[in-house]
Amino acid sequence: MPLGRINAFRIYYCEVTDFKTELTMNGLKRARFPSAFSLCKLASVTDVSTRERCAYLIRSMASANKMVQIWQGSNDKTTDYAPRALRRIKGKSNLTKVKPVIDFRRISVQAGKGGDGAISLLRLGIHDKAGPDGADGGSGGHVVFRATSNVRSLSSLNTVIRAPNGESGSNRDCIGKNGDHLFVDVPIGTVFKSRDGKIKAELSEEGAMFLAARGGAGGKGNAYFASATNQSPDIAEYGADGESFWYNVELKTIAHVGLVGFPNAGKSTLLQAVSRSRTKVAPYPFTTLQPHIGAVPYEDYEQVMIADIPGLIEGAHEGKGMGIDFLKHIERCMCLLYIIDLTEPEPWRQLEILEHELREYKDELVERPFAVVGNKIDVPEAQENKEVLENYCQQRNIQLFSISAKEGKSLGPLLQYVRSLKDKYGDHV
């Protein structure tokens, strides 16, 4: 097999524990081999120069007796390879405290006040009337919000945010120090709204910034007011107050996929089964009162964020149960998975009620990409309801997955479908 004609390949190697190399080619992510039995991600290579570099790397490893095995892929530009979710090996923490995702905060922003100008008349030993030397005060610091991928929740956002004030001026023309600007990191997709609901800013890109409040200017000292007619002014300015605003801060998106279902449908159990989340699981309704996020890692170093949304009941759009607060969390998920309890009679009724509640709250939620997950197939009485739900979904041409979140059965196809949703829609939902 000519190495120069490889378009898609995997590389396995063994018998070497100190071999380290890096692949950096044509925009692909860096793949590292720190120890034996490491697996390089599947790379779709279409550029000729990139294929030549890959071929050179493969030949060099093979010549060094690294026992490299090569799997030839298709000659097309695309392959049918789908990254698989990684099985977790490390055990979960024993800590009982679990932090939910905060996706809404009402905050007060106060910029720094400018420093006051100084009033001073310089007196020297040889000249007791050397003139005014009162300096200006420093400007107050701004409050700036900055979007970053290192933050995923608004839980670290304080209710009152104040920037440092500027220092006052002093004698001998010593200008006051400016207050440092306060940079506050927020998740990508954070939206800032005024009290009347108007959108002031939307940080949708890495590093995007929003100047929420400007610091006040420093006051002028009496040296500033010296003139030919007034050579010893005894006046100075106070520092200006910084801007102060109230903002309603919301997350536009909290997760790629949201789990929607009735109470005790198995949403928290499913999130625990596919991620390292430690959400509370109990045999009574409304165990989850705040959304929880779990990350599902895949073998190509990508992650899919899945949100456990608190349970909905019939009439939620009218304020029943926990009201529309839970529906607002669903609005911040790009794709939806309807979790259906197969132990309940007429499981298709659960799906219709959930769709009705979302439609009554906001029509666009029903139009988002979704799939149906029939849970609790490990229970004997669920088999008959499973067939009924399959027929119903087949008539409506709906994707259905039958799983057991408690025992971890049939989760592989579901996680592959979740990854396909993330790759297809990304942030464009």
Summary of the structure (lengths in Angstrom):
residues: 429
radius of gyration: 30.6
end to end distance: 43.0
largest distance: 105.2
contacts: 1388
relative contact order: 0.11
helix: 21%
strand: 24%
